[in-house]
Amino acid sequence: MSRYRVEQLPVTLLREYAWCPRAAFYKIHGLWEPATWSMEAGRYESAVIEELLRRSGYSGRLLLEQSLESRSLGLRGRVDALLVTSDEAIPVEAKKRTGRGKRYLHHRVQAAAYCIAAEEATGLPL
């Protein structure tokens, strides 16, 4: 029996599938869901995200751990932060540097899904 509603899949499941389809299968059926060190550490990153965004000159309303959904894609998820200004929305998904700092495809898939969901939710360009 699947743990997920058929209408909407979690964005993180999309990321898992891009990383390893077998991991997504196991996760759907509740057989395996490993908590990585970066997932555990990421729970304490809100202050760091906020500081980095403010330091970089962005201003606007910063929504931490923001729930988003895309009805057009049938996805839902929680982005680390969503920066909303008067003319744009910027989803922020923090990742720990792994190995040689590579940017992996599965992270790009997750970011793209959050971008589409943020655009639908706010009506603002990214």
C-alpha positions in Angstrom: 0.0 0.0 0.0 1.4 3.4 -1.0 2.0 6.1 1.6 1.3 8.9 -0.8 -2.0 10.3 -2.2 -2.3 9.7 -5.9 -3.3 13.3 -6.6 -0.1 14.9 -5.5 3.4 13.5 -5.1 6.1 15.0 -2.8 8.7 17.0 -4.7 11.3 15.1 -2.7 10.1 11.9 -4.3 10.8 13.4 -7.7 14.3 14.1 -6.6 14.7 10.6 -5.3 13.5 9.2 -8.6 16.0 11.3 -10.5 18.8 10.1 -8.2 17.7 6.4 -8.1 14.3 5.0 -9.3 14.7 2.1 -6.9 15.0 4.5 -3.9 11.8 6.2 -5.0 10.0 2.8 -5.2 11.1 1.9 -1.7 10.1 5.2 -0.4 6.6 5.1 -2.0 5.9 1.7 -0.3 7.3 2.7 3.0 10.1 0.1 2.9 13.0 2.5 3.2 13.6 6.2 3.9 17.1 6.9 5.1 17.7 10.2 6.9 21.0 11.5 5.6 23.4 13.7 7.6 22.6 16.6 5.3 18.8 16.2 5.9 19.4 16.3 9.7 21.7 19.3 9.4 19.4 21.1 7.1 16.8 21.4 9.8 19.0 24.0 11.5 19.9 26.0 8.4 17.0 28.6 8.5 19.1 31.3 10.2 22.0 30.7 7.8 19.7 31.0 4.7 18.2 34.2 6.0 21.6 35.7 6.8 23.1 34.8 3.4 20.0 36.3 1.5 20.1 39.5 3.5 23.9 39.8 3.0 23.5 39.3 -0.8 21.2 42.4 -0.9 17.9 40.7 -1.5 15.0 42.3 0.3 11.4 41.2 0.6 9.3 38.8 2.6 11.2 35.7 3.5 9.0 32.6 4.2 11.0 29.8 5.8 9.9 26.2 5.4 7.2 27.2 2.9 4.7 24.6 1.7 4.1 24.8 -2.0 2.0 22.8 -4.5 1.7 22.6 -8.2 -1.7 21.5 -9.3 -0.5 21.4 -12.9 2.3 18.9 -12.1 0.5 17.1 -9.2 3.3 17.8 -6.8 3.6 19.2 -3.3 6.5 20.0 -1.1 8.2 22.2 1.4 10.9 24.5 0.1 13.6 25.7 2.6 12.7 29.3 1.9 10.7 31.5 -0.4 11.8 35.1 -1.0 8.9 37.2 -2.3 9.4 40.7 -3.5 7.0 43.0 -5.3 8.0 41.7 -8.7 9.5 38.2 -8.3 9.5 35.0 -6.2 12.8 33.2 -5.4 12.6 29.6 -4.1 15.7 28.7 -2.0 16.6 25.0 -1.5 19.8 24.7 0.5 22.1 21.8 -0.2 25.3 20.8 1.6 28.4 20.6 -0.6 29.2 16.9 -1.3 32.3 15.5 -2.8 33.8 18.0 -5.1 30.8 20.4 -4.9 29.1 18.8 -7.9 25.6 19.9 -8.7 23.6 16.7 -9.2 20.7 16.2 -11.6 18.4 15.2 -8.8 18.9 18.5 -7.0 18.2 20.3 -10.3 14.9 18.4 -10.7 13.9 19.3 -7.2 14.7 23.0 -7.8 12.8 23.1 -11.1 9.7 21.6 -9.4 9.8 24.1 -6.6 10.2 26.9 -9.2 7.1 25.9 -11.0 5.2 25.5 -7.7 6.3 28.9 -6.5 5.3 30.6 -9.7 1.8 29.0 -9.5 1.5 29.9 -5.8 2.5 33.5 -6.1 1.6 34.4 -9.7 5.0 36.1 -9.9 7.9 35.4 -12.3 11.0 33.7 -10.9 
